[in-house]
Amino acid sequence: MDATRLRRAIARTPLAPVAAFPGRLARVARYDAKVLRTSARWLATSREHHNYTYELTRLSREHLTWFVSVVCDVPVARVRGYLAEIAGDAALRRHIEQATARSARRGLADRRVRYARRVGWYAIVRATRPAHVVETGTDKGLGSCVLAAALLRNAAEGHPGRLTSLDVNPEAGYLARSAPWADVTDLVVGDSVAAIAALDRPVDLFLHDSDHSHDHERREFDAVEPKLAPGAVLLTDNVTTTGVLAEHAERTGRRFLAYRETPLDHWYPGDGIGVAW
Ligand SMILES: C[S@@+](CC[C@H](N)C(=O)[O-])C[C@H]1O[C@@H](n2cnc3c(N)ncnc32)[C@H](O)[C@@H]1O
């Protein structure tokens, strides 16, 4: 009996799982060894303890490009241009490097500037040219700087806009306190739900990235709904964890899509961008 016929004969017997075990073990061990190698390298080379930064894999960046193209209804080539624009923004990169090196939290930050899925936020702002962007959860201000950089480019093309970034932590946003990014950014300290209720201008683009509990995310989308301009776009950074924005989209008659990022050379499985429009 040849090897193939023998394998097929065994597959029909109760011995099949035992015979398959060594191959299955080898496959899962190869996968886990890769995760362990990546984790060990990260422990040795990175200082970050939360809100990790990394590059996206090439394929993940390509999927993000198409995601933005479909959501914003703009040609994919134009979105590629936006991604090239933020990747080539040397002034922003230099500013983040220098401000990080000076900051009180420099011991817990990496020097290399990596935007991960935030380049998708950049492209969405470039494509939709919002007059008022609201981000909940400022943290260091990395996302704020990326959003502000897109607003500055829009302004240079005749479409000015401002960013309001909200955080409970008064020390948040140290990256977003320098010109020219600070010129289009208002940092607001306080609980995001209360701060959203106090907004006095319509919101064209809203991004949830603060307290990622299900209830807080839901309260933010409920609070911002009466503040939205016609045709506003809603984003969540929490889409790999909750279905809050999808449910909100269904309740309010919007479309919904989700993108899941794949980090390059990182143990973290990545987050994503949920969008309702
Ligand atoms: C994931 S970080 C934000 C990351 C940031 N958007 C970026 O692009 O790097 C979450 C932030 O939300 C803030 N936060 C937590 N609960 C909040 C609340 N109830 N209201 C406002 N901000 C809150 C935290 O202080 C923290 O800085």
The ligand as a MOL file (V3000), in Angstrom:
LIG
                    3D

  0  0  0     0  0            999 V3000
M  V30 BEGIN CTAB
M  V30 COUNTS 27 29 0 0 0
M  V30 BEGIN ATOM
M  V30 1 C -5.8820 55.1170 23.9500 0
M  V30 2 S -5.4670 56.6290 24.6610 0 CHG=1
M  V30 3 C -5.7380 57.7710 23.3670 0
M  V30 4 C -4.7860 57.5910 22.2360 0
M  V30 5 C -4.6800 58.7260 21.2570 0
M  V30 6 N -5.9430 59.0380 20.6190 0
M  V30 7 C -3.6270 58.3960 20.1850 0
M  V30 8 O -3.9080 58.5000 18.9770 0
M  V30 9 O -2.5080 58.0170 20.5680 0 CHG=-1
M  V30 10 C -6.8320 56.8740 25.7370 0
M  V30 11 C -6.8650 58.1970 26.4650 0
M  V30 12 O -8.2100 58.3830 26.9210 0
M  V30 13 C -8.1820 59.1020 28.1190 0
M  V30 14 N -9.4640 58.8810 28.8280 0
M  V30 15 C -9.8350 57.8120 29.5550 0
M  V30 16 N -11.0860 57.9760 30.0380 0
M  V30 17 C -11.5180 59.1850 29.5870 0
M  V30 18 C -12.7160 59.9440 29.7420 0
M  V30 19 N -13.7480 59.4890 30.4720 0
M  V30 20 N -12.8140 61.1440 29.1180 0
M  V30 21 C -11.7690 61.6330 28.3870 0
M  V30 22 N -10.6140 60.9610 28.2220 0
M  V30 23 C -10.4790 59.7640 28.8110 0
M  V30 24 C -6.9540 58.5840 28.8510 0
M  V30 25 O -6.4970 59.5580 29.7800 0
M  V30 26 C -5.9810 58.3200 27.6860 0
M  V30 27 O -5.0890 59.3940 27.5380 0
M  V30 END ATOM
M  V30 BEGIN BOND
M  V30 1 1 1 2
M  V30 2 1 2 3
M  V30 3 1 2 10
M  V30 4 1 3 4
M  V30 5 1 4 5
M  V30 6 1 5 6
M  V30 7 1 5 7
M  V30 8 2 7 8
M  V30 9 1 7 9
M  V30 10 1 10 11
M  V30 11 1 11 12
M  V30 12 1 11 26
M  V30 13 1 12 13
M  V30 14 1 13 14
M  V30 15 1 13 24
M  V30 16 1 14 15
M  V30 17 1 14 23
M  V30 18 2 15 16
M  V30 19 1 16 17
M  V30 20 1 17 18
M  V30 21 2 17 23
M  V30 22 1 18 19
M  V30 23 2 18 20
M  V30 24 1 20 21
M  V30 25 2 21 22
M  V30 26 1 22 23
M  V30 27 1 24 25
M  V30 28 1 24 26
M  V30 29 1 26 27
M  V30 END BOND
M  V30 END CTAB
M  END
